[in-house]
Amino acid sequence: MGPVVVIGHDGLDYNLCHKMEMENMRDGEYYPYKSGYMETVRSWTSIYLGTNRHPFTGGWDNWLNHNYSDEPDLPYVWNDINNRGYSIGVYGMPLTYPPFELNGWVVSGFPCPGGKVPVYPSDLGLYINRHMTDIFDTVTSDGSFPRTVSRRHWYIYVEKGGSRLILEFLLNKMKNLKTIWNLMPVDVVFVGFSFVDHALHLGHKNIQSLYKIADMSIGDVKSVLSPSKLLIVSDHGFEGESHTPNAVLYVEGAHLDLGEQTRYEKDIKRDILSLLE
Ligand SMILES: [Zn+2]
């Protein structure tokens, strides 16, 4: 049986998923879910911790300088998963820098400092940094950026409304996920994407092509990992030029018992854990 898979899709918008008729989100169920913060840093950390009572208030520089070892009492969802006896892989999820020790592996997601791809354990990191490129699908002024492409290059593609570069990132990212999965299979895999949010912040205008690629990203993860259960979650929606509260909570291969109750990001951790029961 395949792993339980959680896809974290930054800025994936509930309304746009429906409007674009996502082909790879047809076999499961959407749940009532809103983003209370509508903000990447606080929303993801609430999802990971299951509470909005945490010290992270935003600010990318602060995030890059923080250290997990300074906050040993915060129960991240990956610690809970390990404690239940499951191994875990975390691949490109937002706000997972620096990579941390766990039973499994971590490839940090946005934001990261530039240079080497940050990875736990270090021998997997040596392999990745020797054999892989373009592990990121995101852009910042100083990191989390595909090493073979200049920031200017990205702008040109976005300004033209094109999606070819994002598509190339996706292809590379999936190729790399497949390699890591074959090297170190685990019980639970988190896979993160940030390109929807970032492309829109940079002025990408072609929603249809962007959501086509988002749809492909989900299909690709399914074909690489063959999940037994799949949960897709976003930190907020994004429509027009700004974040919306219309985040996505979607499950395939399982049913969440929420009734009509609307979930917020602080409530999601228990839903992720319930997929392991
Ligand atoms: Zn976000």
Boltz pocket constraint, residues with backbone or C-beta under 6 A from the ligand:
constraints:
  - pocket:
      binder: B
      contacts: [[A, 10], [A, 11], [A, 39], [A, 40], [A, 41], [A, 197], [A, 235], [A, 236]]
      max_distance: 6.0
